[in-house]
């Protein structure tokens, strides 16, 4: 017990620093939107989605640099399933709502495309540089789509507000400190996650897919909880779709570059974890397009499948 107490304590501390860093970074990003006049739709779909996935990015990159590829890939894919299985399911259960298919369908299809492309490219057990460029092309298309949508929605009319030097200094400091907190928290999470994995006899893949994946997905989950409290389930869905595209189409390509141009992908990731993530995406996409709204039963089905999936990988893999 003593051998795992300190790593568990440092793991928890790292997670706290990671969450606070991500939260501070997002606050600063929203302030930047206000003072620059860049529409919040664009900031939310790009900058905030990127900000809430920074924990996953840093954890996976640091794990790759440290040679812990199981944590790196498990965290990236596990975050996708956690985002949908926890954040989106709770949003749909608590606040099902009608959806604008013109906005929802293209973005949700890009999320599915990124996951299917990753599955197809990973069948040889490797994500190469050329594979990475293909995945990042999906991310580029998603960002471009959001920018164009934002421009059409606002008519390029952006409002600016005056700021004082103390306010600018305070928010700049929040931006920098938030980023530093993310880096420090991610480093503590990876280091102590590895120690716990070895001490408890659990594989790095499982630690990455469950404990670390859920931990680094907390910024998205916190955003989801806030949106639910304001009856904005569509905001929850939009943020999670963006975060999942970044998880699949940016994090693994970056890890591939860090690992020297190729990233090993385990057979279990290809044949169990990615299909599970794709199935969850289909549970979100198909009924919503058919019904033109989110349904409570979708959320229940997504959450139930996620629980069964986690129990399966912990007990049988």
N, C-alpha and C positions, 0 to 999 in steps of 0.2 A: 504493500500500500504506500509506504514511504517513497518508493522508487517512482511512483507516478504522481504523487501529490504536487511536487514543485512544477513538473511539466504541465500538469493540469491547471495549476494556478497561473502560470505564465501564458498558457494557451488562452485561458479566459481573459486575462489582461490584454493580450494581443487582440483578441476579438473585440473587446471594448474599445480599444484605441482605434481599431479598424473602422468600427461603426461610427464613432464620433468623428473620425477624420473624413469619412465619406459624407456624413451629414453636414459637416462644416463646408466641405467642398461644394456640395449641392446648393447650399444657401448662398455661397459666393457666386455660383454660376447664375442663379436666379437674379441676383443683384446686377450682375453684368448685363443680363437681358433687359432689365428695367432702365439702366442708365445709357445703354447703347442704342436702345430702340429696336433691337433685333426681336422679332416676334417670339413670344413664349412658346408657340407651337413648334418653331424650329429649335429653340433651346431645349425644350422638353424632349423632342424626338431624337435629338442628336447629343447635345452637350450633357443633359441630365442622364440620358440613357448610358452615355459613355462614363459619366461620373459614378453612377451606381454600379457599373461593372468594373470599375478600377480595382476593387478588392480582388475579384476573380482574376483580373489581368496580372496584378502584381504577385499574387500567390502562385499562379501557374508559371509565370516567368521565373520567379525566384526558385521554385521547385525544379524547373527545368535546368537552370544554371547549377543547381545543387545535385543534379543527377537523379532526382526523384520524379521520374516521368509518370509513374502511376498517380501521384498526387496531382501533377500538372494536368493530365488528360481527364482524370476522374473529377477534379474540381470544375473544369470547363463544362463537361457534359453533365455532371451532377447538378450544376447551377441551373442549367436549362430545365431539367426535370423538376428541380425544387421551385423555380420561379413559377412554372405552370402548376405543378402538383400542390403547392401550398398557397402562394400569393394569388394566382389567378382563380384557383378553385374557391378560395374563401371570398374573393370579390364577387364571383358569380352566385355563390350561395347567399351572401348577404344582400347583394344589390343587383339582381338581374335586370337588364334594361334593353330597350331597342338599340339598334346599332346602325350607323351609317355605312352601308356596304361599300360605297364608293371610297371611303377612307380605310375601312377595315380590311376588305378582301385583298387588295394588292399587297399591303404590308404583311398580313398573315401568310399569304402565299410566298412572299420572299423569305419569311422565317422558315417555312416548310422546305423551300428550295435549298436554303443553306444547309439544313440538317440532312436532306436527302443527298446533296452533293458531297457532304462530309462522309456519309455512309458509303457512297459509291467510291470515293477517292481513297477511303481507308481500308478497302477490302484487301489490299496488298500488304497491310500491316504497317503502312508508312504514310506520312504526310510530307510530300516533297515541296521544293520551292515552287515548281509549276502548279502543284495542287493548291498551294497557298495563294497564288495569284488568282486562281479560279474562284476560291472562296472569297477573297477580298473584292472581287468584281461584284459579287452579290451585295456586299456591304456598301460599296460605292454607289450602286444602283439604289439602294435603300436610302442613303443620305441624300442623293440627288432628288429622289421622289419626295422626300420630306421638305426639302428646300423649295421645290416647285409648288407643293401643296400649300406651304406657308405663304409664298408670294401671292398665290391666287386668292387665298383666304383673306389676306390683309390688304390686297391691292397695293402692296409696297408702301403703305402708309404706316410708318413707325413713329411712335411718340417717344420723345426723350424727356428726361427730367433733370433738373439742375442738381449738382452734388457739391458737397463741401470737401475740403482736403482731409479733415479727420475721418469723414465717412469713407472716402476713397482709400485712405490708409488702413482703416479697420477692415474693410472687405478684401483688400489685397492681402493683408496678413492672414485673414481667414482662408483665402484661396491657397496660399502657400503652406500654412500650417495644416490645413486639411489634407493636402497632397502628401506632406511629410508624415502625417499620422497614418495615412493609408500604407505608405511604404514600410514604416516601422511596425505597424500592426500585422501586416502581411508577413514580414520576416519572422516575427515571433510566432505567428500561427503555423507557418511551414516548419520551422525548427522544432517546435514542441509537438506538432502533429506527427512528425516522423518518430520522435522519441516515444510518444504514446502508442503509435502503431507497433513499434518493436516490443515495447514493454507488455502490451496486451495481446501480442500474437496475432494482430489483425493486419491484413495486407494493406499496403499504401493505397491501392486502388479503392478499397472499401472506405478507408478514412477520407479519401478525396471525394468520393461519390456521395458520402453522407454528411459526416460531421463538418468537414471544411466547406463542402459545397453549400450546405444550408447556412453556415456561418457567414460566408462571403456573399450570400444572396440576401442577407438581412437588409441592406439598403433598399433593394427592390421590394422586399416584404414590408418594410416600414412605410415606404411610399404607398404601397397598396393599402395598408391599414388606414393611412391618412385619407386616401381617396375614397375609401369605403365610408369613412365617417362623414364625408361631405357628399355622399351619394353620387360619386363620380366613378362608377365601375369602368366606364370606357377609358378613363385616364389610367386606371390600373392595367387594363389590357394593352394600351398603347405603349406604356413604359416597359412592360414585360416583353412585348414583341420586339421592341428595339434592343433591350438587353440581351435577349436570346440570339438575335442576329449577330450582335457583337461577340457574344460568347463563342458562337460557332465559326464566324467568318473573320474574326480578328485575333482572338486570343491564341487559338491553335496555330495559325500562321506565324504569329510573333514567336511562339514557343519553338516552332520549327526552325526559324532563323537563329534563335538563341542556341539551339542544340546543334548548329552547324549545317543547316540546310535540309534536315529531315527529322521528323519526329515519329518515334515508334508508337503505334496504336495497338493495344492488345486485342486479341480475338474476342474477348468478352465485351469490350467496348463496342466493337463493330456488330456483334451478333446479338447482344442483349441490351446494352445501355442506350445506344443510338436508336434501335427500333422502339424501345420504350418511350424515348423522347418524341419520336415521330408519331407514335400512337396518341400520345397526349396532345400533340399539335392538331392531329386530325379530329380529336374530340372537341377541340376548340373551334376549328375551322368549319367542318362540314355542317353540323347542326345549326351554327350561327348563320351561315349563308342560306341554308334551307328555310329557317324560321325568321330571318332578318332581325333576330334579337338573341340576347344571351338568356339561357334558361337555368333555373336553379338546379334542375336535375343534371345539367352538364357539370356544374361545380361539384355536386355529390359524386358523380361518376369519376371525375378527374381525381378528386381527393382519395377515393377508395382505391383506384388503380395505383396511385402513387404509394399509398401505404402498403399495398400488396407487393409492389415492386421493391420497396426498401427492405421489407421483411425477407423477400426472396434472396436478394443479393447478400444480405447479412448472414442468412442461415445456410444458403446452399452454394455460394460461390466463393 
